[in-house]
Each structure stands twice: as structure tokens, then as C-alpha cells.
Amino acid sequence: MVIRREVPLMRIGAAVLLFALTFLPLAAQQANQPSPELVAKQIVQEIAAGQFARVEQRYTPQMAAALPPGRLAAAWASALEQEGSFDSVVSSTTAGRVQTFDVIVVVCRFQKGLVDVQMGLADDGRLGGLRFVPHREPEPPWTAPPYAKPDLFTEQPLTLVNGKFQLPGSLSVPKGNGPFPAVVLIAGSGPHDEDETIGPNKPLKDLAWGLASRGIAVFRYMKRTQRYGPHSSEDPAKLTVDDETVSDARSAVTLLAQQKKVDPRRIFLVGHSLGAYLEPRIASGDPQIAGIVMLAGNTRPLEQLLMDEVHYILTNGPTPTPDEQKQAAAIEETVKKIESPDLKPGDSVNIFGGAMPASYWLDLREYHPIAVAQTLPIPILILQGGRDFQVPATTNFDEWKAALASHHNVTLKLYPSLNHLFMAGTGPSLPQEYEKPGHVDEQIIAEIAQWIFYGGESPHLIPAH
């Protein structure tokens, strides 16, 4: 698995979390296999009846390894203690598909309220993920931001092929003859769809439609780890950020340059969070990249950001429960292992219930984005939200500024009211803010567009068409 950080660590509250994100390809669905929703309901009934051994027999090998016998019974006992007695199954829905698993949500009524039982079911009915979380209503449908003008561009499917990996994506192209400047969007950490969907929000789709409305072609695509999971590398035990992000980004640049209405001399990267963090590395190995835009790009190692994020949430939210304190302590131990000089290839790091190969962290250990960025001759635009608690400006942005402000090819801008998703708000930003529908702020769209059209030296913003 690859840690999903763009959805920040959520306070669990009354929920019990039990999951194994170790999704691997499984056998095809049997002709008479019950529907996933029916299987999910049956699993809930078996858990409620105390038939834990029967449920554990459904585990994939990876989940069985992560969740030994007795763990499910303990989690269910904790859920009953927190939520009161189990009453009934209210409904079940298919929330989507992650790698080779259907994600099913079974809404259950307990004495104290509703709880969502989320599970990942393979095509043959085996159980690859399970968790109990507070009930939430279905996400509202995404609506286009006011600055997007769909009548000014077209959008079509475009699949990125990089060796044996095929990643579905979308190409947004302004109407007209072109050739147009173009952008490859690079998502943040963790498995993501092409829109970088986070709750009801789709930051990359906002960017794509906003920039296409201003005369820029945009290509965005599903991350490899969303489509292939641990098999995102030829050897799952040797997964690196090159497998997860770098190689596909460079392939996306090559693909975009081949499109009929794209100017191959003006292809830029726009990366968010981890995508921004890795852009100097991506650009250093691809001379076709004309410039990079870094949105909330961190300078500090990922594991340090994660630890700071945990402390921030527990400090700025309600008083942490004993379970939350245990989670924080477990993450601290994980961070120590990641940073240990004893970490070696072949090791694995357990984090959030899943295992990550040590190769991923060892690959990043020798990467210093500031040092690489200082060697780049191409234009660089660094944008930062002042309310970002995942990549705080007081450390990361200040370090970019101190190192690069004197470089003539670098522009840095801070937006005090914007959070990690570059959406506006007031007061301290918390994870709950991500659950509210919003859009990337229009000033970010305008800033990127003016910079692309004028090479980082634009005297004014370009108005929407």
C-alpha cells in the first residue's frame, strides 16, 4: 500500500478503525456469486452474531496476515462499548472500486446512532478491507466552479501507457486551432483518481477546467497506486517514488507533447503536495519540461510532516481519546523506524494498518528538493496556502523562500486565507474543513495562467475568456 496523506488523519472519535489496505489482484467473479452488497450485508450479520471465525475465513491472505484471529472480535466489542447494542442493517451501497476491490458501505443502526461499516470485497467475495466509521451522508455531486467555462474547451479520455501500466485520464483542450501551452497535473501522496478526489472536492478537476477555460491544455490521470496497488512496481517489495509518481509524470509529458493542438515547447508541470515535492526531481530528468508550478510543496521529509500533522490535529481539536493517543504513539514509533539508520531494503513499515516497503522511504531519504530545485534553469512558481496544516508555511514555504528568493527564475507567493487544497476559509484549518464542498480559489487559477503565458514575469492577471 501507499499511505494516503492527502486525506489527513481524521479524528476517529467514537468509531473503531480496523482495516488492511493490502489489495492484490484476485480471481474473477463466479457466475453465481452474490452481489457485493449482499455479501457485505451477510458479513455484517455474521459479525453481529459473533461468528468471527467465519468472517476471518473470508480474509485475503494479506488481510489475514495483518489482522490475526481475535482482532475482529476485540474491535467489535469496542464498537459495542462505544455505540451501544447493534440493532439492524439500514442500507448498503457500492461506493466505488479501489484497485481490484469493490468498496461497499453498509449503514448500521446502533443504540446510540448510525455507523458505516466499510469493506473492500474482491470479485470472488473475499474480504480485503474492513473498518467501522461514523456515519456520513453520501457526497454531493461535484459542480463546476464559477470560473470554469465548459463551452470554451473540450474534454476527452486519454490513457497514459507506461510500459505495462495503463492509467486512465482526461485531456482538456481549449477550442481553437492552437497550438496551446499545456500542463500535466501531478496529484499528492497516496492512491488518487485523476481528479484527486478528497471528500466532495476535486482539486485537480478544478485546476484542469479552470486552466482550460483560460487557453491552456491540461492532462490529468489516475495514479498508478490507485489502479495497481502494491503491483505498481515490478517487484512490490521494491516500490519507490519513481514507480508511484516520477516515471508516470515524465511519460505524461511525452504523451501530451504528441497531442495535435499542444505546443511541445511549452509543457509545464503543476504538482500538488507530494506531486510538488517531487517536481524538481521529475524536471531534472526531462529537458522537455518548460517549467514547474509547486502547490503546497514540502521541503521536509514526509514522515516528519505526518508526525507534525498528528500533533497539530490532536492539539487543535477536541481532547484526544485514549485510542487517539495510542494511534499517535504508534505513528511516532513508525516514524522512528522510517528514520532509523537500521532500516534496510527488504524491510516493511506498518502504518495505518497496511505495510509499505522500506524501499519507498529509502528512496526519499537521499532526495533534497531544495538542492535539486536550485540547479534547475527553468521557471519555477511556488504557491502556498497560509492556513495549510499539512504543509505549513512557517516551515516549508519559508525554507523555499530562504533558498530560492534570490533566483531570478523563481516566483513565490503566499495566500493567507487558503488551506492545503487552496480553498478559502477562516481560522485554524482542520480535517473537517475538507468535508465541505469547495473549489480551488480562482486567484490560483489566474496566477498559474498568467505565469504560463508570460514565462513567470507577467505584469497582470489574464482574465477569463
N, C-alpha and C positions, 0 to 999 in steps of 0.2 A: 504494500500500500504506500501511498504518498500522503503525508499529512495535509489536511485541508485547513489552511490557515485563513483564507480569505473570509470564511465564515468563522468569526472569532470564537474563542472559548466561551460558551454560554453557561450562565449560572444554572445549575440543574434544579435547585430548589427542591420541590417535593418529588421529583422524578427519580427513577432508578435507571442508570445507564448500563447497558450490557450489550456489547457488540464486538464483532470481529470483521474488520474490513479486509478480508483476505479472499477477494473474489477471483476465482480462476475458472477458465472455460470448462464446461461440463457437457454431459451427453444431451442430445436433442430431446425435445419433449415427446413423450409417448403419445400415441394416438388417442388413448383413453384416459390420459392424465387429467384429473380435475383441474378446473380453472385455478390460477394462482390465488385469487381472492377466497375461493372456497377452502383451499389448503391452508391459507393464513388463518381463517376463522377456526378451522379444526385444530390448528396448533394452539391457538389461544384457549380453546375449550380444554385441550389436554393439559395445558399449564394450570388452568383454574382447577382442574380435577386432581392435581398433584401427580400427574403422570409424567414426571420429569424425565425418567429414563427413556420413555417412548419418544419424547421430543428430542432428546440428545442423540437418539439413533438416526435422526434426520440430518444431523450436522454434516457439513462438508468436512473432509479431513483437516482442512486448515482451521475451521472453527472449533472442531473437536480438540485440536492441539492448543488453541488459545483459551478455551473455556472448559476446563476439566470437569468431570462429574461432580455434582453437588453445588456448582456455582449458580446454576439456574435456580435451584430450589432456594438458595440463600437470597438471590435477587428478588424472587417472587415474595418471599417472606418480608423483605424490606419494603416492597411496594405495598403490601397489605398493611404494614405498620404505618406507612405514611399516608395512604389513600383510603384506608378503611376496607371493608369487605368488598369482594368482587360481586357485581350484580349481573351484568349482561353485556353482550356484544351489540353495539348500536349500529355500526355500519363498517364496510370495508371498501377501499378504493385502491386502484393502481396509481401510484404517484409518478411513475416513470420507470426508466430502465438504467441501471448503472452497470457498465461492462456486460456481463452475461447474466445479470440478475434482474428480475422484476422487483421493484420496490413497492411493497404493499403496506398500507396504513389501515390498521383495524382500530376503530374508535370503541373504547370500552367504558362502561359506566361503573364507577366505584362508589362507595358510600359517600365520599367527600367530593366527588366530581368526575369529570371525564379525563381519561388518559389515552394517549395514542400509542399503540403497540406497532412499531415499525419493524419490518423484517425484509430481508433480501432472499428471494426464492429463486433457485436455479430452475432451468427448464424441466428438470426431472423431479422437481419438488423438494430437493434438498435445501437445507437452511444454511445460508451463508452470512447472515447478519440479523441481530435482534436487539432492540432497545425499547425501553419504556420512557416516554417523554410527556410533558404536559400537553394537553390537547390544544390544537390550534386550528382555526378555520382554514379552508383551502385558500391558497394565494390568489389575490385578484389578478385578472389577466393584465399583462403588460400593455400599456398605452404609449404611443409615441410622444416624445417630449414636444413642447410647442415649437422649438427651433427646428425640428425635423420637417422637411418638405418632400414627402414621398413622390410628388409629381415632378420633382426635379432630378430624380435618379431612378435607375432600375436595380433590382437585386436578383441574383440567380445563384443556384447551388454551384459550388466549386469544391471538388475533393482534392485534398493535398495528399500526394503519394510520395512517401519517402521510404524507399526500399520495400519491405513487406508491409509497412504500416500505411493504412488508408484512413485519413481523418476528414470527415465531412465538414464543410464550411460554407460560407456565403461571400459572394463578391458584390459589393455595392458600387455602381459606376454612374457618374453624372451623365445626364443626357447631353448629347452633342457629339462632335467628331473627335474631340481630344487632340493630341494625347494629353492625359491628365496626370498630375502628380499623384502618387499613390502611397498608401500606408498599410503595413502589416501590423495588426493588433496582437499583443502578447499578454496572455492572462497571468494572474497572480498564482500563488502557490496552491498546490492540491489539484485534484481532478476537477476539470471545469468543462462545461459545454461551450459552444462558440460565443455565447453571449456573456459568459462569466456570471451566470445567474446566481444571485445571492438573495434568498428570500423572495420578495416580489420584485426585486430590482435586477436590471440587466445593464451593467455599466458599459460593456463593450458594444452592445447594440446601440445604446445612446450615442457613443462615440462614432460608430460606423454611420448611423443615419444622419447625425449632426454634421460630420465632415463631408459626407457625400452630398448633402444639401448645399455645401459651400464649394463644390467643384473639385473634390478630392476623391479618388477611387480608394476603396477600403476592402481588405480581405481579412476575415476572421475565421477561426477554425477550432474544432474541438481539440482539447489537449489529449495527448497520447495516453496519459494515465487514466483519463475518463473512459476512453474506448477500450484500452487493453489491460488496464490494471497492472499487476506485477509483471505481466508479459510485455511491458513496454520496453524491455531490454531483451536482447538475445539470450542473456543469462540473468534471470530475475535476481540472483544473489549479487549481481554486479551493477544494479541500476545506478545511474548517475544523472546529474542535471543536464548533461548532453543528451541523454536519452529522453528525459522528461520535457525539455524545453529548447535547448540550443540548436540541435540538429534540425528540428522541425521548423524553427523560425528561419533558419537560413534557406531551407528548401522552399518555404513560403515566399521568400524574396525572389528566388529563381522562378517560381511559378507565376508570381504577379508580373514579373518583367516580360513574360511571354504573352500577356493578355493584349488583345488588339488595341484597346484605347488607352493603354498605360504608357507613360513616358518612362522607359527603363533607366534614364539618367536621374530620375527624381523619385526614388523609392525610399521611404522613411520607415523607421520602427517607432511604434507608440506602445510602450510597455507599462503595465500596472503592477506595483508592488514587486513580487518576485520577478515578474517579467521585466520591470525597470532595472532591478538589481543586476540582472544578467545581461542587459543590453550592451554594456561595454564589452563583455566577453563575446557576445554574438557579433557585434560590429567589427571587433578586432580581427576576425577571421573571414570577413566578407567585404571586399572592396566595392561591391555594388551598392551598399547601403549609403545613402546620401546624408543621413543624419538620424539622430535618435531623440525621442521625447520620453522623458522619465517621469512617470506619475507615481508619487509616493515610493520612490526608490530608496531602499535601505542601504546604509553603509555598514551596519553592524551585522554580525552573523545571525542566521535565522533562529538558532536556539536561544540566543540572548534576547531577541525580540519576543520570542514565545514566553520566556520567563518573566520579562517585564510586563507583558500583556496580562499574564495571570495575576501578578501582584496589583496591577492597575485596576482590574475588574473587581477583585476581592476587596480592595481598599476603597473604591469609589461607589460600590453598590451596597446592598444590604449586608448586615453582619454575616460573614460566611458560616455555613453549617459545618458540623464535623466532617461530613462527607466531602464537602468542598475543600476543607483544609487538607484532607487526605489526598485529594486529587492534586492539589498544589504541591504537596510534599513529593508525590510520585513523579510529577513533572520535573521538579528540582533534581531528583535522582537521575532521571533520564538525561537532563541537560549535562549533568556531571559526567555521565557515560559518554555522551557525544564529544565532550571537550577533553576527555581523558587521553593522555598520550598512549595508553594501552589499547585504545580502540584500533582494531586491525581489520583488513579485508576478510570477509567471511563471517564476521560478527553481524548480529542484528540488534536493532534498537526497538524496544517495545514502547509505543507511545499511542495514547488514546485507544488502547485495545487492539492495535494492529502492530505488525512488525515491519520495520524499514531496514534495508540492508545498510551496513556501515559504509559501503562504497559511496552512497549518496552524500553522507556527511564528510567523508574523507575527500571527496571531490571538491566540496566547497571550502574545505579548511585552508587550502592554498590560494583561494581566489580573493583578491582585494579590489573591489570595484573602483575605488577612487584612483588607485595606482594605474589601473588599465585605462580609465577614462582620461587621465592626464596625458596619455600617449596618443589619443585619437585626434586626428586633424579635422574631422568632420564637425559640423554644427551640433551642439547639444542643448536641449531645452529641458530644464529641471523644474517641475511644478510640484508644490507641496500644500496640503491642507493643514491649516493651523490647529484644527480640532482632531487630528488623526492620532488615535491612541495606539494603533498597531505599528505605525512607523512614525514616531514622534518627531516633530520639527526641531525640538530643543536639543536633540542629539544628532539624528541623521541629516536633516536639512542643513543644520549649522555646520556639520562636517563637510558636506558638499560645498557649501559656500566658502568656508575657510580654504579649501583646497583648490577650488576652481574659479572663484570670482574674478581673479586676475587674468584668466584665459579669455582671449578675445572671441573664441568660438563658442563660449558658454553663456547661456542666459538662465538666471534663476529667479523664480517668482513664488512668493508665499501668499496664500489666500486664507486669512484668519478664520473665516466662518465655515470652511469646508472640512468634511471628515475624510476618512480613508477612501471612501467611494467617490469623493469630490462632489458630495451633495451637501447643501447648506443646512445649517442648524445653529442652535444657540446652547450655551452652557457646555459642561463636560460631555464628550461623546461616550456612549456606552453601547454594548452589543444590541440592546433592544432597538436602537435607532435604525439598525439595518433591516428591521422587520417592517418598517414603514415604507410604503411606496414612494419613490422619488426618482430623480434623474440627475445625471451628471450636469453640473452647473453650466449654463450657456457660455459664461466667460471663459471656461476651459476650452470649449469647442472653438470659440473665436480666437483665443490665444494660439492654439495649435495651428489653426488655419492660416493666420497671418504669418506665423513663423515659417510654415512650409512654403508659402507663396513668395516670401521676401527673404528667405535664407537666414532668418534669425535677426534681421535688422529692420523690421517693418516699423514705420513711424505711426501707424494707426491700425485699428482693427478692420478686418474685412466684413462688411455687413452681409447678412444672409441674402441670397438671391431673391 
